[in-house]
Amino acid sequence: MGRYLALIAPAGLVMAAVFFDPTPTLAKPEYSRRTKKECAYCHPPNSWDINEAGKYFRDHQHSLEGFKPSDGGGK
């Protein structure tokens, strides 16, 4: 039994780290590289939704050029 625990415990820790990773990876990395903005600029934490900046980006041919955030939208 101890031998199985020695094998299962590290695998469980790795799986927990993968599933409970706090960094959101919702946006496409190429958008972040191109705009020089973090994913959270357009996406609320832990969500597939988009905020004001994300909607502007979507509606303006994937560009933030000319975007002016209102209070609380797209930091």
PyMOL Python script that loads the backbone (N, CA, C, O; Angstrom):
from pymol import cmd

cmd.read_pdbstr("""\
ATOM      1  N   MET A   1       0.821  -1.188   0.000  1.00  0.00           N
ATOM      2  CA  MET A   1       0.000   0.000   0.000  1.00  0.00           C
ATOM      3  C   MET A   1       0.871   1.260   0.000  1.00  0.00           C
ATOM      4  O   MET A   1       0.571   2.210  -0.724  1.00  0.00           O
ATOM      5  N   GLY A   2       1.915   1.284   0.778  1.00  0.00           N
ATOM      6  CA  GLY A   2       2.816   2.435   0.849  1.00  0.00           C
ATOM      7  C   GLY A   2       3.481   2.710  -0.487  1.00  0.00           C
ATOM      8  O   GLY A   2       3.739   3.861  -0.839  1.00  0.00           O
ATOM      9  N   ARG A   3       3.759   1.636  -1.236  1.00  0.00           N
ATOM     10  CA  ARG A   3       4.396   1.794  -2.535  1.00  0.00           C
ATOM     11  C   ARG A   3       3.464   2.498  -3.523  1.00  0.00           C
ATOM     12  O   ARG A   3       3.901   3.350  -4.296  1.00  0.00           O
ATOM     13  N   TYR A   4       2.174   2.136  -3.490  1.00  0.00           N
ATOM     14  CA  TYR A   4       1.192   2.782  -4.364  1.00  0.00           C
ATOM     15  C   TYR A   4       1.034   4.258  -4.001  1.00  0.00           C
ATOM     16  O   TYR A   4       0.927   5.113  -4.880  1.00  0.00           O
ATOM     17  N   LEU A   5       1.022   4.542  -2.730  1.00  0.00           N
ATOM     18  CA  LEU A   5       0.902   5.918  -2.265  1.00  0.00           C
ATOM     19  C   LEU A   5       2.099   6.750  -2.733  1.00  0.00           C
ATOM     20  O   LEU A   5       1.951   7.919  -3.092  1.00  0.00           O
ATOM     21  N   ALA A   6       3.272   6.141  -2.725  1.00  0.00           N
ATOM     22  CA  ALA A   6       4.474   6.832  -3.174  1.00  0.00           C
ATOM     23  C   ALA A   6       4.404   7.154  -4.667  1.00  0.00           C
ATOM     24  O   ALA A   6       5.032   8.115  -5.113  1.00  0.00           O
ATOM     25  N   LEU A   7       3.669   6.386  -5.432  1.00  0.00           N
ATOM     26  CA  LEU A   7       3.503   6.649  -6.861  1.00  0.00           C
ATOM     27  C   LEU A   7       2.343   7.594  -7.141  1.00  0.00           C
ATOM     28  O   LEU A   7       2.425   8.444  -8.027  1.00  0.00           O
ATOM     29  N   ILE A   8       1.278   7.442  -6.393  1.00  0.00           N
ATOM     30  CA  ILE A   8       0.068   8.220  -6.649  1.00  0.00           C
ATOM     31  C   ILE A   8       0.188   9.654  -6.133  1.00  0.00           C
ATOM     32  O   ILE A   8      -0.309  10.574  -6.782  1.00  0.00           O
ATOM     33  N   ALA A   9       0.818   9.865  -5.008  1.00  0.00           N
ATOM     34  CA  ALA A   9       0.903  11.201  -4.410  1.00  0.00           C
ATOM     35  C   ALA A   9       1.564  12.221  -5.345  1.00  0.00           C
ATOM     36  O   ALA A   9       0.997  13.296  -5.541  1.00  0.00           O
ATOM     37  N   PRO A  10       2.734  11.937  -5.930  1.00  0.00           N
ATOM     38  CA  PRO A  10       3.333  12.926  -6.849  1.00  0.00           C
ATOM     39  C   PRO A  10       2.462  13.178  -8.084  1.00  0.00           C
ATOM     40  O   PRO A  10       2.349  14.311  -8.551  1.00  0.00           O
ATOM     41  N   ALA A  11       1.855  12.122  -8.604  1.00  0.00           N
ATOM     42  CA  ALA A  11       0.985  12.297  -9.773  1.00  0.00           C
ATOM     43  C   ALA A  11      -0.216  13.163  -9.409  1.00  0.00           C
ATOM     44  O   ALA A  11      -0.643  13.995 -10.210  1.00  0.00           O
ATOM     45  N   GLY A  12      -0.758  12.979  -8.226  1.00  0.00           N
ATOM     46  CA  GLY A  12      -1.879  13.796  -7.771  1.00  0.00           C
ATOM     47  C   GLY A  12      -1.491  15.253  -7.606  1.00  0.00           C
ATOM     48  O   GLY A  12      -2.277  16.142  -7.933  1.00  0.00           O
ATOM     49  N   LEU A  13      -0.300  15.509  -7.108  1.00  0.00           N
ATOM     50  CA  LEU A  13       0.169  16.883  -6.962  1.00  0.00           C
ATOM     51  C   LEU A  13       0.341  17.566  -8.312  1.00  0.00           C
ATOM     52  O   LEU A  13      -0.016  18.734  -8.472  1.00  0.00           O
ATOM     53  N   VAL A  14       0.882  16.845  -9.275  1.00  0.00           N
ATOM     54  CA  VAL A  14       1.047  17.404 -10.617  1.00  0.00           C
ATOM     55  C   VAL A  14      -0.316  17.704 -11.234  1.00  0.00           C
ATOM     56  O   VAL A  14      -0.513  18.771 -11.816  1.00  0.00           O
ATOM     57  N   MET A  15      -1.249  16.776 -11.112  1.00  0.00           N
ATOM     58  CA  MET A  15      -2.594  16.992 -11.669  1.00  0.00           C
ATOM     59  C   MET A  15      -3.275  18.171 -10.993  1.00  0.00           C
ATOM     60  O   MET A  15      -3.942  18.962 -11.660  1.00  0.00           O
ATOM     61  N   ALA A  16      -3.121  18.302  -9.691  1.00  0.00           N
ATOM     62  CA  ALA A  16      -3.729  19.429  -8.969  1.00  0.00           C
ATOM     63  C   ALA A  16      -3.126  20.749  -9.441  1.00  0.00           C
ATOM     64  O   ALA A  16      -3.842  21.736  -9.610  1.00  0.00           O
ATOM     65  N   ALA A  17      -1.821  20.766  -9.653  1.00  0.00           N
ATOM     66  CA  ALA A  17      -1.170  21.988 -10.129  1.00  0.00           C
ATOM     67  C   ALA A  17      -1.680  22.379 -11.517  1.00  0.00           C
ATOM     68  O   ALA A  17      -1.853  23.563 -11.805  1.00  0.00           O
ATOM     69  N   VAL A  18      -1.917  21.398 -12.365  1.00  0.00           N
ATOM     70  CA  VAL A  18      -2.413  21.674 -13.713  1.00  0.00           C
ATOM     71  C   VAL A  18      -3.859  22.162 -13.676  1.00  0.00           C
ATOM     72  O   VAL A  18      -4.190  23.145 -14.340  1.00  0.00           O
ATOM     73  N   PHE A  19      -4.719  21.501 -12.922  1.00  0.00           N
ATOM     74  CA  PHE A  19      -6.133  21.843 -12.907  1.00  0.00           C
ATOM     75  C   PHE A  19      -6.444  23.100 -12.105  1.00  0.00           C
ATOM     76  O   PHE A  19      -7.426  23.782 -12.397  1.00  0.00           O
ATOM     77  N   PHE A  20      -5.636  23.419 -11.109  1.00  0.00           N
ATOM     78  CA  PHE A  20      -5.917  24.565 -10.258  1.00  0.00           C
ATOM     79  C   PHE A  20      -4.923  25.696 -10.472  1.00  0.00           C
ATOM     80  O   PHE A  20      -4.681  26.493  -9.566  1.00  0.00           O
ATOM     81  N   ASP A  21      -4.359  25.767 -11.637  1.00  0.00           N
ATOM     82  CA  ASP A  21      -3.423  26.832 -11.969  1.00  0.00           C
ATOM     83  C   ASP A  21      -4.164  28.167 -11.965  1.00  0.00           C
ATOM     84  O   ASP A  21      -5.153  28.310 -12.683  1.00  0.00           O
ATOM     85  N   PRO A  22      -3.719  29.144 -11.182  1.00  0.00           N
ATOM     86  CA  PRO A  22      -4.450  30.407 -11.084  1.00  0.00           C
ATOM     87  C   PRO A  22      -4.276  31.341 -12.272  1.00  0.00           C
ATOM     88  O   PRO A  22      -5.000  32.331 -12.375  1.00  0.00           O
ATOM     89  N   THR A  23      -3.344  31.058 -13.166  1.00  0.00           N
ATOM     90  CA  THR A  23      -3.143  31.962 -14.294  1.00  0.00           C
ATOM     91  C   THR A  23      -4.142  31.649 -15.399  1.00  0.00           C
ATOM     92  O   THR A  23      -4.205  30.515 -15.873  1.00  0.00           O
ATOM     93  N   PRO A  24      -4.922  32.643 -15.813  1.00  0.00           N
ATOM     94  CA  PRO A  24      -5.893  32.407 -16.876  1.00  0.00           C
ATOM     95  C   PRO A  24      -5.213  32.313 -18.237  1.00  0.00           C
ATOM     96  O   PRO A  24      -4.282  33.067 -18.524  1.00  0.00           O
ATOM     97  N   THR A  25      -5.665  31.413 -19.051  1.00  0.00           N
ATOM     98  CA  THR A  25      -5.136  31.257 -20.405  1.00  0.00           C
ATOM     99  C   THR A  25      -6.300  31.218 -21.377  1.00  0.00           C
ATOM    100  O   THR A  25      -6.477  30.251 -22.118  1.00  0.00           O
ATOM    101  N   LEU A  26      -7.083  32.271 -21.365  1.00  0.00           N
ATOM    102  CA  LEU A  26      -8.293  32.287 -22.160  1.00  0.00           C
ATOM    103  C   LEU A  26      -8.109  32.966 -23.512  1.00  0.00           C
ATOM    104  O   LEU A  26      -8.757  32.576 -24.483  1.00  0.00           O
ATOM    105  N   ALA A  27      -7.267  33.943 -23.597  1.00  0.00           N
ATOM    106  CA  ALA A  27      -7.066  34.651 -24.854  1.00  0.00           C
ATOM    107  C   ALA A  27      -6.028  33.917 -25.695  1.00  0.00           C
ATOM    108  O   ALA A  27      -5.237  33.128 -25.178  1.00  0.00           O
ATOM    109  N   LYS A  28      -6.042  34.183 -26.980  1.00  0.00           N
ATOM    110  CA  LYS A  28      -5.026  33.595 -27.838  1.00  0.00           C
ATOM    111  C   LYS A  28      -3.705  34.294 -27.570  1.00  0.00           C
ATOM    112  O   LYS A  28      -3.651  35.524 -27.556  1.00  0.00           O
ATOM    113  N   PRO A  29      -2.645  33.538 -27.359  1.00  0.00           N
ATOM    114  CA  PRO A  29      -1.350  34.155 -27.040  1.00  0.00           C
ATOM    115  C   PRO A  29      -0.872  35.145 -28.107  1.00  0.00           C
ATOM    116  O   PRO A  29      -0.213  36.131 -27.778  1.00  0.00           O
ATOM    117  N   GLU A  30      -1.192  34.898 -29.362  1.00  0.00           N
ATOM    118  CA  GLU A  30      -0.725  35.824 -30.399  1.00  0.00           C
ATOM    119  C   GLU A  30      -1.379  37.193 -30.269  1.00  0.00           C
ATOM    120  O   GLU A  30      -0.769  38.200 -30.628  1.00  0.00           O
ATOM    121  N   TYR A  31      -2.614  37.251 -29.762  1.00  0.00           N
ATOM    122  CA  TYR A  31      -3.263  38.548 -29.537  1.00  0.00           C
ATOM    123  C   TYR A  31      -2.524  39.308 -28.447  1.00  0.00           C
ATOM    124  O   TYR A  31      -2.295  40.511 -28.571  1.00  0.00           O
ATOM    125  N   SER A  32      -2.157  38.626 -27.402  1.00  0.00           N
ATOM    126  CA  SER A  32      -1.434  39.256 -26.301  1.00  0.00           C
ATOM    127  C   SER A  32      -0.068  39.756 -26.763  1.00  0.00           C
ATOM    128  O   SER A  32       0.343  40.860 -26.404  1.00  0.00           O
ATOM    129  N   ARG A  33       0.627  38.962 -27.547  1.00  0.00           N
ATOM    130  CA  ARG A  33       1.936  39.388 -28.056  1.00  0.00           C
ATOM    131  C   ARG A  33       1.794  40.599 -28.968  1.00  0.00           C
ATOM    132  O   ARG A  33       2.587  41.537 -28.890  1.00  0.00           O
ATOM    133  N   ARG A  34       0.787  40.577 -29.829  1.00  0.00           N
ATOM    134  CA  ARG A  34       0.623  41.653 -30.800  1.00  0.00           C
ATOM    135  C   ARG A  34       0.203  42.967 -30.140  1.00  0.00           C
ATOM    136  O   ARG A  34       0.679  44.033 -30.532  1.00  0.00           O
ATOM    137  N   THR A  35      -0.672  42.903 -29.154  1.00  0.00           N
ATOM    138  CA  THR A  35      -1.179  44.116 -28.511  1.00  0.00           C
ATOM    139  C   THR A  35      -0.313  44.568 -27.342  1.00  0.00           C
ATOM    140  O   THR A  35      -0.482  45.680 -26.842  1.00  0.00           O
ATOM    141  N   LYS A  36       0.617  43.713 -26.897  1.00  0.00           N
ATOM    142  CA  LYS A  36       1.465  43.993 -25.735  1.00  0.00           C
ATOM    143  C   LYS A  36       0.626  44.165 -24.464  1.00  0.00           C
ATOM    144  O   LYS A  36       1.014  44.895 -23.552  1.00  0.00           O
ATOM    145  N   LYS A  37      -0.522  43.488 -24.413  1.00  0.00           N
ATOM    146  CA  LYS A  37      -1.404  43.519 -23.243  1.00  0.00           C
ATOM    147  C   LYS A  37      -1.520  42.118 -22.676  1.00  0.00           C
ATOM    148  O   LYS A  37      -1.415  41.130 -23.402  1.00  0.00           O
ATOM    149  N   GLU A  38      -1.736  42.040 -21.366  1.00  0.00           N
ATOM    150  CA  GLU A  38      -1.996  40.757 -20.726  1.00  0.00           C
ATOM    151  C   GLU A  38      -3.394  40.275 -21.117  1.00  0.00           C
ATOM    152  O   GLU A  38      -4.243  41.076 -21.509  1.00  0.00           O
ATOM    153  N   CYS A  39      -3.628  38.982 -21.012  1.00  0.00           N
ATOM    154  CA  CYS A  39      -4.941  38.401 -21.334  1.00  0.00           C
ATOM    155  C   CYS A  39      -6.052  39.045 -20.509  1.00  0.00           C
ATOM    156  O   CYS A  39      -7.166  39.242 -20.994  1.00  0.00           O
ATOM    157  N   ALA A  40      -5.733  39.373 -19.246  1.00  0.00           N
ATOM    158  CA  ALA A  40      -6.730  39.947 -18.344  1.00  0.00           C
ATOM    159  C   ALA A  40      -7.168  41.345 -18.764  1.00  0.00           C
ATOM    160  O   ALA A  40      -8.138  41.868 -18.216  1.00  0.00           O
ATOM    161  N   TYR A  41      -6.490  41.954 -19.708  1.00  0.00           N
ATOM    162  CA  TYR A  41      -6.914  43.264 -20.202  1.00  0.00           C
ATOM    163  C   TYR A  41      -8.285  43.151 -20.880  1.00  0.00           C
ATOM    164  O   TYR A  41      -9.105  44.063 -20.766  1.00  0.00           O
ATOM    165  N   CYS A  42      -8.536  42.053 -21.574  1.00  0.00           N
ATOM    166  CA  CYS A  42      -9.806  41.846 -22.282  1.00  0.00           C
ATOM    167  C   CYS A  42     -10.700  40.797 -21.632  1.00  0.00           C
ATOM    168  O   CYS A  42     -11.899  40.753 -21.909  1.00  0.00           O
ATOM    169  N   HIS A  43     -10.138  39.959 -20.779  1.00  0.00           N
ATOM    170  CA  HIS A  43     -10.890  38.867 -20.154  1.00  0.00           C
ATOM    171  C   HIS A  43     -10.896  39.008 -18.643  1.00  0.00           C
ATOM    172  O   HIS A  43      -9.835  39.166 -18.039  1.00  0.00           O
ATOM    173  N   PRO A  44     -12.079  38.952 -18.009  1.00  0.00           N
ATOM    174  CA  PRO A  44     -12.119  38.927 -16.544  1.00  0.00           C
ATOM    175  C   PRO A  44     -11.431  37.651 -16.035  1.00  0.00           C
ATOM    176  O   PRO A  44     -11.412  36.641 -16.740  1.00  0.00           O
ATOM    177  N   PRO A  45     -10.874  37.687 -14.834  1.00  0.00           N
ATOM    178  CA  PRO A  45     -10.198  36.497 -14.295  1.00  0.00           C
ATOM    179  C   PRO A  45     -11.118  35.272 -14.254  1.00  0.00           C
ATOM    180  O   PRO A  45     -12.292  35.367 -13.894  1.00  0.00           O
ATOM    181  N   ASN A  46     -10.559  34.133 -14.629  1.00  0.00           N
ATOM    182  CA  ASN A  46     -11.261  32.846 -14.572  1.00  0.00           C
ATOM    183  C   ASN A  46     -12.591  32.856 -15.316  1.00  0.00           C
ATOM    184  O   ASN A  46     -13.584  32.322 -14.821  1.00  0.00           O
ATOM    185  N   SER A  47     -12.615  33.454 -16.487  1.00  0.00           N
ATOM    186  CA  SER A  47     -13.855  33.555 -17.250  1.00  0.00           C
ATOM    187  C   SER A  47     -13.573  33.495 -18.742  1.00  0.00           C
ATOM    188  O   SER A  47     -12.515  33.918 -19.208  1.00  0.00           O
ATOM    189  N   TRP A  48     -14.533  32.965 -19.478  1.00  0.00           N
ATOM    190  CA  TRP A  48     -14.461  32.972 -20.940  1.00  0.00           C
ATOM    191  C   TRP A  48     -15.037  34.271 -21.493  1.00  0.00           C
ATOM    192  O   TRP A  48     -14.907  34.549 -22.686  1.00  0.00           O
ATOM    193  N   ASP A  49     -15.673  35.065 -20.637  1.00  0.00           N
ATOM    194  CA  ASP A  49     -16.297  36.308 -21.065  1.00  0.00           C
ATOM    195  C   ASP A  49     -15.248  37.331 -21.478  1.00  0.00           C
ATOM    196  O   ASP A  49     -14.061  37.174 -21.192  1.00  0.00           O
ATOM    197  N   ILE A  50     -15.704  38.374 -22.151  1.00  0.00           N
ATOM    198  CA  ILE A  50     -14.834  39.494 -22.479  1.00  0.00           C
ATOM    199  C   ILE A  50     -15.432  40.759 -21.892  1.00  0.00           C
ATOM    200  O   ILE A  50     -16.650  40.883 -21.755  1.00  0.00           O
ATOM    201  N   ASN A  51     -14.566  41.691 -21.550  1.00  0.00           N
ATOM    202  CA  ASN A  51     -15.021  42.951 -20.991  1.00  0.00           C
ATOM    203  C   ASN A  51     -15.125  43.995 -22.105  1.00  0.00           C
ATOM    204  O   ASN A  51     -15.145  43.653 -23.288  1.00  0.00           O
ATOM    205  N   GLU A  52     -15.191  45.254 -21.719  1.00  0.00           N
ATOM    206  CA  GLU A  52     -15.333  46.349 -22.681  1.00  0.00           C
ATOM    207  C   GLU A  52     -14.186  46.354 -23.701  1.00  0.00           C
ATOM    208  O   GLU A  52     -14.420  46.533 -24.897  1.00  0.00           O
ATOM    209  N   ALA A  53     -12.956  46.159 -23.231  1.00  0.00           N
ATOM    210  CA  ALA A  53     -11.793  46.143 -24.124  1.00  0.00           C
ATOM    211  C   ALA A  53     -11.871  44.956 -25.088  1.00  0.00           C
ATOM    212  O   ALA A  53     -11.550  45.092 -26.268  1.00  0.00           O
ATOM    213  N   GLY A  54     -12.293  43.805 -24.589  1.00  0.00           N
ATOM    214  CA  GLY A  54     -12.422  42.624 -25.438  1.00  0.00           C
ATOM    215  C   GLY A  54     -13.471  42.798 -26.525  1.00  0.00           C
ATOM    216  O   GLY A  54     -13.276  42.356 -27.657  1.00  0.00           O
ATOM    217  N   LYS A  55     -14.573  43.434 -26.187  1.00  0.00           N
ATOM    218  CA  LYS A  55     -15.623  43.681 -27.187  1.00  0.00           C
ATOM    219  C   LYS A  55     -15.138  44.663 -28.248  1.00  0.00           C
ATOM    220  O   LYS A  55     -15.420  44.493 -29.434  1.00  0.00           O
ATOM    221  N   TYR A  56     -14.411  45.686 -27.819  1.00  0.00           N
ATOM    222  CA  TYR A  56     -13.846  46.639 -28.776  1.00  0.00           C
ATOM    223  C   TYR A  56     -12.867  45.925 -29.711  1.00  0.00           C
ATOM    224  O   TYR A  56     -12.899  46.117 -30.927  1.00  0.00           O
ATOM    225  N   PHE A  57     -12.001  45.101 -29.126  1.00  0.00           N
ATOM    226  CA  PHE A  57     -11.016  44.348 -29.891  1.00  0.00           C
ATOM    227  C   PHE A  57     -11.703  43.448 -30.923  1.00  0.00           C
ATOM    228  O   PHE A  57     -11.285  43.391 -32.079  1.00  0.00           O
ATOM    229  N   ARG A  58     -12.756  42.748 -30.497  1.00  0.00           N
ATOM    230  CA  ARG A  58     -13.519  41.858 -31.381  1.00  0.00           C
ATOM    231  C   ARG A  58     -14.179  42.646 -32.521  1.00  0.00           C
ATOM    232  O   ARG A  58     -14.158  42.211 -33.672  1.00  0.00           O
ATOM    233  N   ASP A  59     -14.757  43.794 -32.200  1.00  0.00           N
ATOM    234  CA  ASP A  59     -15.525  44.558 -33.176  1.00  0.00           C
ATOM    235  C   ASP A  59     -14.687  45.448 -34.084  1.00  0.00           C
ATOM    236  O   ASP A  59     -15.216  46.025 -35.033  1.00  0.00           O
ATOM    237  N   HIS A  60     -13.392  45.569 -33.814  1.00  0.00           N
ATOM    238  CA  HIS A  60     -12.513  46.439 -34.603  1.00  0.00           C
ATOM    239  C   HIS A  60     -11.358  45.650 -35.227  1.00  0.00           C
ATOM    240  O   HIS A  60     -10.194  46.033 -35.111  1.00  0.00           O
ATOM    241  N   GLN A  61     -11.696  44.562 -35.877  1.00  0.00           N
ATOM    242  CA  GLN A  61     -10.732  43.724 -36.615  1.00  0.00           C
ATOM    243  C   GLN A  61      -9.506  43.377 -35.768  1.00  0.00           C
ATOM    244  O   GLN A  61      -8.367  43.495 -36.218  1.00  0.00           O
ATOM    245  N   HIS A  62      -9.768  42.942 -34.523  1.00  0.00           N
ATOM    246  CA  HIS A  62      -8.721  42.515 -33.598  1.00  0.00           C
ATOM    247  C   HIS A  62      -7.656  43.582 -33.403  1.00  0.00           C
ATOM    248  O   HIS A  62      -6.458  43.316 -33.502  1.00  0.00           O
ATOM    249  N   SER A  63      -8.117  44.790 -33.126  1.00  0.00           N
ATOM    250  CA  SER A  63      -7.219  45.902 -32.857  1.00  0.00           C
ATOM    251  C   SER A  63      -7.762  46.717 -31.688  1.00  0.00           C
ATOM    252  O   SER A  63      -8.972  46.890 -31.549  1.00  0.00           O
ATOM    253  N   LEU A  64      -6.863  47.210 -30.856  1.00  0.00           N
ATOM    254  CA  LEU A  64      -7.248  48.102 -29.766  1.00  0.00           C
ATOM    255  C   LEU A  64      -6.974  49.563 -30.112  1.00  0.00           C
ATOM    256  O   LEU A  64      -7.130  50.442 -29.265  1.00  0.00           O
ATOM    257  N   GLU A  65      -6.566  49.823 -31.349  1.00  0.00           N
ATOM    258  CA  GLU A  65      -6.271  51.181 -31.768  1.00  0.00           C
ATOM    259  C   GLU A  65      -7.519  52.058 -31.613  1.00  0.00           C
ATOM    260  O   GLU A  65      -8.584  51.746 -32.146  1.00  0.00           O
ATOM    261  N   GLY A  66      -7.367  53.138 -30.886  1.00  0.00           N
ATOM    262  CA  GLY A  66      -8.475  54.049 -30.642  1.00  0.00           C
ATOM    263  C   GLY A  66      -9.322  53.715 -29.439  1.00  0.00           C
ATOM    264  O   GLY A  66     -10.255  54.453 -29.123  1.00  0.00           O
ATOM    265  N   PHE A  67      -9.024  52.614 -28.753  1.00  0.00           N
ATOM    266  CA  PHE A  67      -9.822  52.225 -27.594  1.00  0.00           C
ATOM    267  C   PHE A  67      -9.549  53.156 -26.425  1.00  0.00           C
ATOM    268  O   PHE A  67      -8.400  53.396 -26.055  1.00  0.00           O
ATOM    269  N   LYS A  68     -10.621  53.671 -25.856  1.00  0.00           N
ATOM    270  CA  LYS A  68     -10.524  54.522 -24.679  1.00  0.00           C
ATOM    271  C   LYS A  68     -11.434  53.910 -23.610  1.00  0.00           C
ATOM    272  O   LYS A  68     -12.658  53.988 -23.710  1.00  0.00           O
ATOM    273  N   PRO A  69     -10.826  53.300 -22.586  1.00  0.00           N
ATOM    274  CA  PRO A  69     -11.654  52.627 -21.563  1.00  0.00           C
ATOM    275  C   PRO A  69     -12.466  53.626 -20.746  1.00  0.00           C
ATOM    276  O   PRO A  69     -11.986  54.703 -20.394  1.00  0.00           O
ATOM    277  N   SER A  70     -13.704  53.244 -20.455  1.00  0.00           N
ATOM    278  CA  SER A  70     -14.498  54.028 -19.518  1.00  0.00           C
ATOM    279  C   SER A  70     -14.097  53.595 -18.117  1.00  0.00           C
ATOM    280  O   SER A  70     -13.219  52.745 -17.970  1.00  0.00           O
ATOM    281  N   ASP A  71     -14.706  54.150 -17.102  1.00  0.00           N
ATOM    282  CA  ASP A  71     -14.367  53.782 -15.727  1.00  0.00           C
ATOM    283  C   ASP A  71     -14.607  52.297 -15.500  1.00  0.00           C
ATOM    284  O   ASP A  71     -15.729  51.813 -15.655  1.00  0.00           O
ATOM    285  N   GLY A  72     -13.549  51.572 -15.131  1.00  0.00           N
ATOM    286  CA  GLY A  72     -13.665  50.163 -14.776  1.00  0.00           C
ATOM    287  C   GLY A  72     -13.536  49.197 -15.933  1.00  0.00           C
ATOM    288  O   GLY A  72     -13.515  47.989 -15.697  1.00  0.00           O
ATOM    289  N   GLY A  73     -13.448  49.655 -17.164  1.00  0.00           N
ATOM    290  CA  GLY A  73     -13.350  48.723 -18.299  1.00  0.00           C
ATOM    291  C   GLY A  73     -11.972  48.711 -18.893  1.00  0.00           C
ATOM    292  O   GLY A  73     -11.429  49.766 -19.219  1.00  0.00           O
ATOM    293  N   GLY A  74     -11.391  47.536 -19.042  1.00  0.00           N
ATOM    294  CA  GLY A  74     -10.084  47.388 -19.689  1.00  0.00           C
ATOM    295  C   GLY A  74      -9.022  48.261 -19.064  1.00  0.00           C
ATOM    296  O   GLY A  74      -8.761  49.359 -19.555  1.00  0.00           O
ATOM    297  N   LYS A  75      -8.422  47.817 -18.027  1.00  0.00           N
ATOM    298  CA  LYS A  75      -7.437  48.608 -17.261  1.00  0.00           C
ATOM    299  C   LYS A  75      -6.277  49.052 -18.087  1.00  0.00           C
ATOM    300  O   LYS A  75      -5.378  49.721 -17.578  1.00  0.00           O
TER     301      LYS A  75
END
""", "prot")
cmd.dss("prot")
cmd.show_as("cartoon", "prot")
cmd.util.cbc("prot")
cmd.orient("prot")
